[in-house]
């Protein structure tokens, strides 16, 4: 009985220690809050919304199952809490640790002062207290977050990552194995003359959609520059396809984030609007007339007048010109290849349908 009592006491002490440790961590976590102001209004093309919808459907089906209710009495609330907690973690999921540096607090203040977006403030996703001390050096990691683009990369301390980000220890360990002696994970070729990553990842390649600003006054011009804490919010949201990136890496970006970071976008907005315009019949007719005029010009320059003999003569001259032309790799078209191209062009300028077929290594004109 005494042994049992000792074990119980030891267990209770252990629980007290864990409880105290948890309380300390909660108290410590409460001292820092996310730096973002507009995250809740950011649009997402991520599949999380779809998966959440599926989860809700499954949950409704479970509610109709009497056996499920009997066997899991009281677990529904904990399941919802777990899902909520998972989604909170998902907001701060690390996509990649890009680099690390060890600098003085004053140096970090200087580097991070201009790093501000709707997701980060002074270079971090959490509120950081500025300091004037320049004695102890501090190591930080440049993070590419999983829910946002490279525009919102931030410098974070190991302590904050371990406290607020799920699976951050695994990410730090992986980074330690992959980074070079300079503390960078991308080599010089991958960086493409960038300091930490390819600068093209911060260039707007194409805008695929535009959502109007929710809180902006109607009288404000579309390209109005807004401060980060402006009452009108961060402006329109653009669905951006980034340079040297795939369409799966598209992201919605607030207009003000692009402005604050000096990212050109107005030309791409104009291109998007032009693509969205429904052309009038007069405009379509004008384009058709322009195309026909180009066909006539090509016919006259290459194949001469419309008489059959001169057309054939022009085709022969065009074929000879193709055979004589040397391309960048030093190659030339063979006679039958030049003949096929010339024949296709001849039919094109005469608005004749044609098919160029190939059989057993020979081109057959049909």
PyMOL commands that set and color helices and strands:
alter all, ss='L'
color gray80, all
select helices_A, chain A and resi 2-29+39-41+48-63+66-71+75-90+105-112+150-152+158-164+168-178+188-191+199-202+247-249+255-260+266-276+281-303+308-324+335-349
alter helices_A, ss='H'
color red, helices_A
select strands_A, chain A and resi 94-104+137-145+154-157+204-211+237-242+251-254+356-359+362-365
alter strands_A, ss='S'
color yellow, strands_A
deselect
rebuild
show_as cartoon
